[in-house]
């Protein structure tokens, strides 16, 4: 059931995904009981679906229920309980409730430092969440110090080329940009772009080797970074979208591939013009996708 729900999620069929998750939850309640860890995990998955759909009020209610159950069954310091607190903080962030978001984020950070240690990736992730929160409503020097601390830890623990490290660099560049510190912003942004190119080369290698799952992860992370650093309409960002569409196509996820290819084509028409080689390449790619699906009317439109 979990596998089918994941497939529906990948296909963007959120309603069917939610129905499967709800059915799975009811079965686990019946067979295992309400307080079994697997049942609680199913409730948490349902909350995550609500959060992704922007249904933050429902997500909050379910996450509060999950947190209460995990405290009771697993204890305050269990990693799953801490993860649930972090997820609740994310919901408060989504709702614009910065005070509650920050309070819970501080609690999670302190617990993770105590239980997992300062250099555990989850602890560093909590520091990054808190740094983002500070950047929204505190003095700039507090945000700078926090962002720099996260970046140094990620370089040390994960390495310079890890997507989380590059994300921290991009966030710091964005902070400098907001502060009008254009020289520092430019220096870091150039470094981010160089690292991104190296990472994307690795994704292309994985794609050629048929390692589509690894290629997808790298392309997805790189795309989000490029949107943040370069903007949605930069040619490099659009190129990363096209790479992601190719990966989805390789995985047989034709509907998602087609949606992204359409978006890429429209962006290339707008940014590069109808007669640019990249635009023509996008038209050919989309026409080939329609042909493969036996949709001759779609080919004609392209």
Buried (B, 14 or more C-beta within 10 A) or exposed (E): EEEBBBBBBBBEBEEBBBEBBBBBBEEBBEEBEEEBBEBBBBBBBBBBBBBEBEBBEBBBBBBBBBBEBBBEBBEEEBBBBBBBBBBBBBBBBBBEBBEBBBBBBBBBBEBBBEBBEEEBBBBBBBBBBBBBBBBEEBEBEEBBEBBBBBBEBBBEBBEEEBBBBBBBBBBBBBBBBEBEBEEBBEEBBEBBBEBBEEBBEBBBEBBEEEBBEBBBBBBBBBBBBBBBBBEBEBBBBBBBBBBBBBBBBBBEBBEBBBBBBBBBBEBBBEBBEEEBEBBBBBBEBBBBBBEEEEBEEBBEEB
